[in-house]
Amino acid sequence: QVQLVESGGGLVQAGGSLRLSCAASSRTFSSHGMGWFRRAPGKEREFVAGINWNGDNTYYADSVKGRFTISRDNAKNTAYLQMNSLKPEDTAVYYCAAAPGGSVYYRPDNYGYWGQGTQVTVSS
């Protein structure tokens, strides 16, 4: 069982930055691929970024490529999402997720554990 808790969301102006954290309560954190998803008002959940078990392989949605960076610190059981050059269209609830496997995944059904989400609001 993996419990995930996101933090770091908030209100930021367009062009600003935020760093989201996802703390996992699991001794097996280092064996899980991790991902970030988001759901904007009135829209379906969408993939943002994924990272494999040791951090040497990442994958991004085209909409965030070059602006967002996913990383992890297995010693701290924590995954991160650094978000730069934020745009109003990045406004959403952001969720982190852990997969049973250790690879990079972009499909929600590859993930078995989800956090409760953290709100990110980007003002224009």
Disulfide bonds with the S-S distance in Angstrom:
Cys22-Cys96 2.01
